[in-house]
Amino acid sequence: DHPIALEGELSGCPWNPGHRLLRIGIKGKSIPRDQLPPSNFVLLIDVSGSMSSADKLELAKVAFAKMVQWLQPHDRVAIVTYAGSSGVALPSTPGDQKQTILDALFALQPGGSTNGAEGILTAYQIAEEHFVEGGNNRVILATDGDFNVGISNQNELVALIEEKRASGVFLTVLGFGTGNLQDGKMEQIANHGNGTYEYIDSEKQAEKVFVQEFGKFYTVAKDVKVQIRFNEQTVKAWRLIGYENRLLQNEDFEDDTKDAGEIGAGQCITALYELVPQTVSWSLAPAITVDFRYKQPDSEASIPLTLELFDEDVSFAAASPAQKFAAAVAAWAMLLRESEYAGSATWDLVEDWAQQGMSYDPFGFKAEFLDLVDLARNAP
């Protein structure tokens, strides 16, 4: 009984008909809210001067208020702030004291320069003091990433986060605002802290992160690694689309000391590969073998899984809605980057593929993507 599920699909590649498109999907096990483990949350909130705009600290308050609504009595929340120095705006407080938590949250005001390192140390100290064995222990950092006092060297900051990873406390980094957003820095911090990174630029996105996808705050599998083996008699060449900053060395796959990604409850991860098939293939072996390793949240021993895929020459027209929508998103990104691999993709085709992949869209995320296609198509 694994906490994650694997799936794979192989079809024609819509922007290059002579190629194949491989989609690997990973989903974390969904957990009903009334069955979630007790949580020990520490909200680490940047209140420096750079957070003063409405789409930064004020939006962070609105976002965290959405989280407070679903806290249970067995959960705990503390609030740590940092600017020139760090401070505890709210000691660790039971989740049913919602008004106390909200009052402390909405009293926060911006001002000063940013000493992120001191805040991180304070937040982890509180998380460790209230550590829940078998529970969900997590620091949630809200910032625009503009660390300019204290440990501002990126490598020193990452080393600090790596050191704290051993405490068993997970990390979620939330990026706010559009001006001076240090996106790459924050994602790297999250990657090294047994954590995830989310970007929030609107109340709608806050609703997505804190309400519709709240399960991501509960890790069901950590240090998740995927290694793809291609049958050389079937696949002539391949390329991974995206994930350039998440690659591991081959020898790291079976090394349980190497950190990798985390998957939360109900979270879905998708990876796409574009393949060049051999002109003629007589192989009866699988075209693709997906080797997968993960750890239980409270374990340091990895568990292996394997998925084998055969190329049954499925056309893109006959592919699943999930395959078509994933292809649309990939093609959209390639057009934005003016990628040499975009092939015959156009904005109109991206819209068409996305429309064919709409099927299940309970929260309107896919419909929102169509709006992004229009924005990109009409950009000056």
N, C-alpha and C positions, 0 to 999 in steps of 0.2 A: 504494500500500500504506500505508494510514493506521493509526496506532497506536490509533485509537478507532473504535467502530461506533455508528451512530445507529439508533434505531427509534422509531416512533410508532404510537399506537392511539387510535381515536375510537369511543366507545360511548355508550349511554345512561348517565345519571347516576343512581345508585341512590337517593340521598336527595332527588332532585328530578326526577321522571320527565319533565318537560317540557324539561329541560336536557340537555346533552351533556357527557361527561367525556373530556378529552384527556390522554393520558399520553405524555410524551417520555422515552425512555430512552437513556442514554449509557453505554457500557462501554469501559473501557481494555483493551487487548490483554493477554492472559495470557502470562506468560513462565515457562517451567519453571525451577526453582531452579538447575539446573546451567548455565543460560544467562544468569543475572542478571549485570549488570556488577559490577566490583569496587566495594565500598562503603567510604566513609570516614565512619564514624559518630562523633559526639561526643554522649555522654549527659550532659545538663545537668540535674542532680538537685537539687531544693530540699530541703535538710536543716534548714530552720528549725524553730523550736518548734511552729509550727502543723501540721507534717507528722508529729507524733509518734504519732497514732492508728494502729491496725492497718490501717485501710483507706486509708492514705496512703503513708508511706515504706515500710513493710513490704510492702504490696501492690505498690509500684513495684519493689522488689527482685525479688519473685516474677515480675513481668511481664517485666522485662529479662532475667532468667535464662532465660526461654522463648526470647527472641530470640537469646541467646548460643549456644543449641544448634544453630541452623541457619547460623551464620556459617561462611564458607569461609576457607581460608588466605590468599586474596588480599584479604580484607576487613580493615579496621582499626577499632578501637574505643578511644576515650578516655573517661574519666569526669571531669567537672567538677562540683564541688559548690558551693553557695552558701548562706550564711546571712548573718551580719554582714559577711562578706567571702567572696570566692570562693577556691577552691583546686582543684588538680589531684589527684584521688584516684588516677588511672591515666593515665600518658602514652599516646599513641597506640600500640596493641598489636595485633599480627597476630591474626586471627580464630581461628587454630588453638591459641592459648594460652588455651584456655577456662577452665582452673582459675585462672589468674592473674587473668583478668577477673572471674570469679565471686567470688574471694577479696576483691578490691577492692570489689566491689558489696555484698557482705553485711557488710563491715566498717563501712559507713556508719551513723552515728548522728545523731538529730535534736538541735537545740539552737540558740538564738539567734533574732534577727529576720532579716527577709528583704531582701537587696539583690539583686534579680533582674537589674538592669541590669549590674552588674559581672560577674555570672556569664555573662550573654549575650555580653558583650564577650570574655571569656576563651574561651568555647566557640567563637565564630566565628574567633577568632585561631588556635586549634588546627586547626579545620577547614580554614582557608585554608593553613596551613603544610603540611598533608598532602593538599592538593587533588589529586584524581585526574581527569586530563583524560579526558573521555568516560565517567567513572564516576558513581557515586551519592554525592554529597557532602551530608550531612544532619546538622543538629543536632536532637536529640530532647529536648525540654524536659518534665520531669515535675514537676508542682507542683499546689498547690491555688489558685494565682493570687493569694495574699495578699501582694503586693509592698508593703512598708510602710517601706522604707529606700531611700535612693538615689533613682533616678528612679521615683517612685510616681505621678506625674502620667500619666494614660493617654495623652494626646497625645504627650508626650515619649517614652514607651516605644514607641509605635507608630512615631514618627519614627525612632528608633534601629533598629527592625526593618526599616523600609523602606530605610534606608541600607545595611544589611547584605545586603539582597536582591540588590543589584548584584554581590555577590561570587560568585554562582553556587551558593551553598550553600542548600539547601532547609531548611525548618523543619517539624517535626511537634511539636505541643503536645499533651501528655497531661494531662488533668485527673483528679486523684485525690481520693477522699473525698466525704463528703456534708455535713460541717459547714464553713461559711464558704467554700464553693466559689465562686470568682469566674469563673463559667462564661462570661458574656458578654465579660469582659475577655480571657480566654484565646483565645476564638474570634477576636476582633478582631486579636490579636497574630498568630495563625496566618494569617489572611487577608492581612495586610500583609507577610508574610515568605515568599511563595511556598510556602505550607504548608497543612497540614491540621490539624484538631482532633479528638481522640478523647476520650471520657469513659470512665474505667475505675473501676468500683465493686465488682468481684468478680474472683476468679480465673478464672471462666468468661468474663468480658468480656476479661480479659487474654489468654486463650487465643484468643479471636476476633480481637483486634487483632494479636497477635504471631505467631500460627501460621496460623490459617485464612485471614486476610486480610493476610498479610505483604506481599503485592505492593503495598499502598498506600504502603510505604516507598520504592518505586521509581517515580518520576514518569515517565509515558510521554507526557503532554501537559500543557503549562502555559498559563496565561492563557486558559483555556477560556471562551468567551462564547457565549451562545445568544440569538438574537433571533427572536421569533415574529411573523409577519405574518398577520393574519386577513382573509379575504375578506369585505368588508362586505356583499356580496350574500348571503352564507351565514351569517355570524356577526353577531348584533345586539349582543352584549355579552359580556365575558369577565372572569374574575378568576384570578389566580395563587394557588394554595393553598400558603401557606408561603413561605419564601425572602425574607421581608420585609427581612432584613438583608443580602441579597446582590444587590440590584437595582443596575443600571447605568443611566446616562443613555443615551438613544438614540444620541447623538453619540459615545459612548465605544466603540460596537461595533467600528468600523473604526479606532479609534485604538490603534495597537500599543504606545503608551507607557502605556496604562491597565492596571493589574494586575487579574487575575481569578483564577478558581479553578484548581486542579491536579487531575489524574486520575492515579491510580496503576495499576500493572499489575493487571488483573483487577477493578478497582473499578467498581461500578455506581452511577450517579446517576439519580434519577428526579424528574421535575417533573410536577405535575398542574395542569390548568386546568379550571375549570368554565365552560362556554359557554352562552349563551342564543342559540338559533338564530333566524334570520329565520322569520317565519310561512310565507312562500312564497319559494323560491329557484329561480331559473332559470339560475344561473351554471354554466358547464361548466369553470370554472377551479378549481384546488385550493381547498379550504376553508381550509387552513392551509399556510403555507410556513415551514419552520424553517431559518433561516440560522445557521450554526455557524462559529466561528473558533477555532483553537488554534495553539500554537507547539510545535515540537519542543523538548525540554528544553534543548538547547544553542543555540537560535536565538532571535532577536528579531523575526523576520518571521512574521506569522500566515498560516495556510493556511485557505481557506474551503471549506465543504461546505454542501450544500443538500438538504433532505428535503421533498418535497411530499406532502400528505395530502388525500384526498377523503373526504367524509362519505357513507358507504354505508349509513347508517341502521341500523347494527348495534345490537341491543339489549344491555342489560347482561347479560342471561341468556346471550347468545351470545358474550360477551367472553372474552378469554383468562384463564387463571388469574392471570397477572401483573397484569392490569388489575383483577381482583376483589380481589386481596390489597392492591394499592396503594390502592384505594378504601376498603378496610376500615381501613387505617392512617390515611388522611386523615380519615375519619369519626370514628374513635377520638379523634384530636387535636381535632377540632371539638367533640365532646361534652365533652372535658376542659376546653376553653376556654369552654364554654357559648356557642359561636359562633352568631350570628344566621343563619349560612348552613347550619347542620346539617340543616335541613329535617326529613324524616321519619326520620332516622337514630336508632336506639336501640342499646343495648348488645347486645341479642339479635341485631339485624340485623348489627351489626359482626362478631359472632362467626360468623354464618352466612356472610357474604361472605368472611371470612378462611378458613373451612373450605373453601369452594369454590375458594380460591386456593392451597391448600397444595401441590399437585403436587410440586415439586422442593424438598426441604428437607434437604440432606445434613448440615448441622451443627445442625439443630434450632432455628434462629433463628425460623422462623415459628411453631413450636409454643410457643416462649417468648413470642411476642407474644400468643398466646391466654391465657397466664397473666396477662399485663398487662391484658387485657380483663377478666378475672375480678376482678383487684385493683381496677380502676377501678369496675366495676359494684358491688362490695361495699364501696366506701369510705364512711365515715360522712359 
